[in-house]
């Protein structure tokens, strides 16, 4: 009976550890995806701003017509 109790306690401790690791892994994955989305948004904003600045410069500066 005592062996079963110790075995059950050990298995439940292992399962609890796995659950904690799974939750931490999920949280880390969500954080990494969030950073990736923020970086994509920032890069997209820079590209749009660059295109707008380029268009404004083309309109103002004299140069060859396209």
N, C-alpha and C positions, 0 to 999 in steps of 0.2 A: 504494500500500500504506500509506503514511504517513497519507494523508488518511482512509482507512478506519479506521485505528487511532485517530486523533484523534476522528473521528465516533463510533466505538463507545465511546470513553471518555466523551465528552460525553453521549451517550444514557444510558449506565449511571449517570452522575452525576445526571442528571435523574430517572431512575427511582428511584434511592436517595433523593433528596430527596422525591419523592412518597410513598414508603413511610414515611419519617420523619414527614411531615406527616399521613399517614393514621393512623399509630399515635398521634401526639400528639392528633389530633382525636378518636379513639376514647377515649383516656384522659380527655380533657376532658369528653366526653359522659358517660362513666361517673361521673366526679366530680360533675358537675352533677346527674345523676339521683340519686346518693347523697345529696346535700345536700337535694334535693327530697323524698326519702323520709324523711329525718330530720326535716325541717320538718313534713311531714304527720303523722309520729308524735308530734311535740311538740304540734302543734295538737290532735290527737285526744286526747292525754293531758290537755291543759288543758280541753277540752270535757267530758270524763268527770269530771274533778275539779270543775269548775264545777257540773255536774249533781248530784254527790254533796253538795257544800256547800249547794247550793240545797235539796235534799231534806232534809238535816239541819236547816237553818234553818227550813224549813216545819214540821218535826216538833217543834221545840223552841219556836219563837216562837208566841205566841197570835195568832190572826188569823182572818180569814173562812175558813170551810170551803169546800172546792171540791167 
